[in-house]
């Protein structure tokens, strides 16, 4: 039986803590809001998939689990190359079609 689970897009392995509940609240953190604005500006306020300017969201191309912290890296701590702007429609479709990989980092 596969015990890998997904919480808010995060893949959880049995021996790693869940981020359930913490990820959603992190999106209201001023550090995430600032990072989000930088990514939106970099991507010219457009979905990189379809070009829409409506209902824009930031997508993590991969999630990072910190071995030393035994927790997921906070959303605003990612290198910008792992963050892209997508409209809500493309973001939802992408999550339905693909699983976001989880990489273990130091």
N, C-alpha and C positions, 0 to 999 in steps of 0.2 A: 504494500500500500504506500502511495506517495504522501508523505506528511508535509510537503512544502505547501505553504498557504500564501495568499496574497491579501494584504491589507492596504486599502487606498492606493493600489498599484505597487506596493512594496511586496516583494517576495519574502516570505518568512520561513526560515528553516527551524526545525523543532528545538534546537538548542540556542536559538537567538531570540531576544525579546521582541515583542510585538510593538509596532508603532501606532497601533489602533488608538485613535483619539488624539494623539500628540501631533500628527502631521497636519490635520485640519486646523488646529489652533496655531501652528507655526506659520500658516499663511497670513495671519493677522499681525505677525511680528514686524516692526518697522524695518528690521534688517532684510527681511524677505521682500517687503514692499519696495525698498530701495533697489535691491537686486533685480526685481521684476521690471522696474522702470528702466534700468540700464539695458536689459535684454530687449524690451519693447523698442527702445530708441535704436539700438543696434540693428534690429530687424525692420526698422522703418515703419513700425506700427502696422505690420501686415503679417498675415498667416503665411509662413514659408511654404506651405503646401498648395493652397488655392489662391492666395493673394487677398483674401477678405480682410476688411478692417473692422469687422464687427465681432463682438464677444471674444476678444483675444485672451488667451491663456498661455502660461509658460509650461512647456513640457520638458521633463527630465528625460534625456535620451538613455540614461542608465542611472541606477540608484547605487549609492556607495554605503556599504556597511563597514564601520570602523572597528577593526579587531581590538585596538587598544581601548576604545571606549565601550566596546560591546553594545553598540547602538548604531543607528543609522546617522549619517552625516546630515546636519541641518540643511534645509533647502537653500539657504543663502550662502552656504560655504562651498558650493560647487564651483568648479572652473566654468567659466561662461561657455566653453565649447560643448558642454554637456546640456545646455539649456537652449531651447528654441521656442519661437513664438508660433502658436497654432490657434486657429479659431476653435470655438467649442465643438463644432461639428467634426472637424478633422481630428481634434484631440480625442474625442469620444470614439470615433471610428478606429483610430490607431490603437487605442487600448483594447477595443473589441477584437481586432485582428492580430495584434502582436503582444507579446509579454515583454515588459521592460526588464532588461537584464539587471541583476544585482551583482556588483563587483565588491569583493572584500578588499579594503584598503588598510594601511597601517594605523 
